[in-house]
């Protein structure tokens, strides 16, 4: 399953890669992903987002299949002294054409492995209640810590609960 995907860490984002990442972001937002943006998301807004992602506390992975960008995930390392043991999983994205093939699991595993290498013992994340991502996180032994009602707005204006998860590594 994983042999069809190439997953690699990016330490910088070239102009060309920024466009491919922006395409991925626009596509997953259009498909309803709750990752901080609402459709219609313009390419210029998506490119602007990717222009500011990488810095010393953010580790970014991408996944490609047949030369096409099909996924991404970020690990945000807490830099505050009282949080040097934790990190946050952010912006897990899988292109609609690559879903249900194990890519989300592969990307999450890469982030978890790196968290361990960075001596992080606690991971946290959040996602919209009812989204398919909840199944993935529970299958990977993330524990629901709680919910915030009416936290995230969808394109139609409906407000959705957000679920917070954690995992001890």
N, C-alpha and C positions, 0 to 999 in steps of 0.2 A: 504494500500500500504506500509506504513512505518513499519508495524508490522513484516514484514519478515526480516528486517534489524536491527542489533544491532550496534548502533553508540556509541563509547566511546572515551574519551580523553586519550592519552598516555602521561605519564610524564617521562617515560623511555622506552627504546626499548630493550627487551631481545634478546639474540642471535636467538632464535626460531622465535620471531616476526620479527626480521630483515630479515630473510630468506623469510618469507611470504610477507613482504613489498617489498622486492627485486623482488619476483615473480610477484607481481602486477605491479611494475614499468616496468619490462621487457615486460610484456604482453601488457600494454597500449602503450608503445613506439613502439612495433612491429606492433600494430594496427594503428599507425600513429599519436598518440598524440604529440602535440608540447609543450613539457614541459622541454625543455632544453637539451634533449638527442636525439641521432639518432640511428636507428637500424643498425646493430644488436648490442644491448646493452648486454654486458656480465654480468653474475651473480656477478662476483667479483666487477665490477664497480658499479652495483646497490647496492650491500651490502655496499660498501665503502660509497656511497652517504648517505644511511640511518644511517651510523655510526656517522654522523656529523650533523644531523638535529636538534635534540632537544637541546635547550638552553633557557635561561630565556626570550628571546624575540620571541620565536617561540612556538606556541601552535599547537599540532597535534591531529587530530581525525582520527580514522579508522572506517570502516564499515565492518561488517561480516554478512554472511548469511549461515546458516547451518554449522558453524564452518570454513567457507572459507573466506579469505580476499577478499572483493569485492570493496573497495573504501577507499579514503583518501583525506584529505584536510588540509592545513596549514594556520594559521593566523600569519603573521609576524608583531609584534608590533614595531612601530617606536620608537626608544629610544633616538633620538636627541631631545633636548629641544624644538625646533620649530615644532616638529612633534608629540608631545605627544597626540595629538587629532586624529591621523590617524593610519591605519594599512593596510596591503596588504594581499589579498587573494592569495595563491600560491599553485601550484601543485594539483589542483583538479583532482583526478583520479577516474574513475569508470570502473571496469572490463567490457570488452565487453559483457559478459554473464549477466550483471546486468544493462545494459543500458535501457533507456526508461521505467523505473519503478519508477522514482521520487527520486532516490538516490542522484543525483547531487544536487537537491533542498534541500534535507534533510541535506546533509553535509554543504551546503552554509548557511542554516538557523542556524546550530549549530555555525558556525564561526561568523555569524552576531550577534547572541545572546551574545556570549562571548565578542565580540568587544564592545557591549553596556555595559556589566559588567565591562569592562576595561576602561570605559569612553572615548571610541573612537567614534567620530562623523562622520568620513570620512573613507570610504573603497575604495581602488583602486585595480585594477587587469588588466592583459593584456592577450590576447589570439590571436591566428592566425585568420586572416580574413577568413571567409567562413566556419570555423569549427562549428559543431553543438552547441558547448558551447556558441556561440554568442546568440542563441535563448534563452538559459537558463538565461543568464545574463540580457538580455532585459526583459524577463518575470518576473524577480525578481527586476525590476525597476532600474537597473544599466543604467547609461547614458554614451553614447559614448563621450569621450573627444577628441579623435583624432586617427590618424593612422600614423604609420611610414612605408613607403614603403620599401619592400625588406629587412625586418628586420630578419626574421627567415628562416633558410635553412632547406629543407626537405632532406630525404635520397637520392633522385635522383638529388640533387644539386639545385633544383629550389628554388628561393627566394620568400618568401611570406610576405605580409603586416601583421603587428601586430596592433590590435585594443586595445586602452586603454579605460577603463571604470572607472567610479566612482559612489559612492552612498553615499548620506548623510543619516545618521541614525537618 
